[in-house]
Amino acid sequence: MSTAGNTTTIALLVITLGILGWGYYRNRDLGKFGILSWLQSAVLMIPWLLSFGALAAGFYINLAGILFLLVISSGLYIWLGNRVRIAAQDPEVAVKIAEKQAKAQSKQAVIPADMGTQALSIAMDMLTIPEADLSSIKGIFGIDTFYATETLAYQQGAIFKGNLRGEAAVVHRRLTEKLQTKLGDKYRLFMVPDPEERPVVVVLPSSNDPQGATVPQQILAVVMFIATIATSLEAMGVFLGFDFYEHPDRVREILPLVLGVWTILISHELGHQILARMRQVKIGLPFFLPTGQIGSFGSITRFESLVPDRSTLFDIALAGPAIGGLLSLAMLIVGLLLSHAGSGLEIPSQFLQGSILVGAIAKIVLGSTAHQATLSIHPLVIIGWLGLVINALNLMPAGQLDGGRIVQAIYGRKTAQRSTLITLVILGFVAFFNPANLVIFYWLILVGFLQRGLERPSLDEITEPNDTRAAWGLIALFLMAATIIPFSPELAGKLGIGS
């Protein structure tokens, strides 16, 4: 794998540029408004494209240059946002946006998976909805919202085929309000694409909603929490060169590292919980993942209520790794700035080659020192590095991991299924050629057996997140790859990273 890091960096840049080109192609029909919206998304990526493009070319941009790019990018983003809001007030733009959304609504076809396994085309069983309820449900439709033309049985509910008359998000909200007015909280209304690529309405009893954790699950969550504390103590002891359980009297030495790692773990979970509460979505207890290698691999969280739309799914999924990742990055940079001879921990500088992102940041902050055989680093460097790895692993685009939810929210269920399969294939490939890497086996088993399934559809599965969210999602996935992919020895040597 001598050139894997370099090749992958170039591949990521090519893919990113391709997605930017695709975004331009999608928005060009909207004229000035579309181009401004595309530019607003593109400027978010400028610092990362230039920084990693420079790395792929064999040189690095110093800290002052990175900060300058971030300031310019932020200023352009705010200025373009103001221009977008002005352009959006044009009536012609509103008409073009409505036409584009109408076309987009037929691009993806997803069976309401996770509501059940039957295909819509064979959902012809006897309707189980009481006749009075069915009559009330049919009464919510109209020629100005959704003109229902056919009713099919589906599980304990029904599917209504017809014609969507208006913007999906607005129609879904109006239909939901009417349904609640007539029948209270008895039913849930989903709007999804059917296998024929047309919007349909699915109404299911609220008894099908996600359920809270059972008592055994709650006990398991507590057990995994305690186990993760134990593995955190063990792993931090290893980093300091001793076995904690043979020398428990040295707990004070490892306590700062343990508390630092747990600060990142908790901040990640708080990010999810805070955004979920803001969007009135319920998330269950976290199931922490213990490991002897780095203490913890983060946690698994379950939605215990339905998600209203794909934008909400994206925001909740990104909030955890965004907060945890930013805190980890801050700890890493501060730790590098505080590092000096005798500052705490001695590590071989070759360790910096284990991550493109960490190695690049270390080179920017430490300069020529990053090429010395041994580095004396502040403990915050270790905490920040571990935090970045934990958050990056949870951003892998697979199943119900944060990265899988982000891909599902932005690109839809079909793409999320493909990205999950690709992730499993890559993990299997790496595990086959590197059987000594237990971390890869851990995640292969975790994703393959526990997390490969997608989240159930949102109530409004038609409306796509905006391009700004897509840009942030791409940046998150880009940084994930840059964190877990190592430098090739050749490029690292050329840049002066590691001995």
Helices and strands as residue ranges (DSSP letters): H 4-27, G 28-30, H 31-43, H 46-57, H 63-87, H 91-104, G 120-122, H 131-138, E 146-154, E 157-164, H 168-183, E 187-193, E 199-205, G 206-208, H 215-239, G 248-250, H 251-278, E 287-291, E 295-300, H 310-338, E 345-348, G 349-354, H 356-366, G 367-371, E 374-377, H 379-394, H 402-411, H 413-433, H 438-445, I 446-451, H 467-484, H 489-495
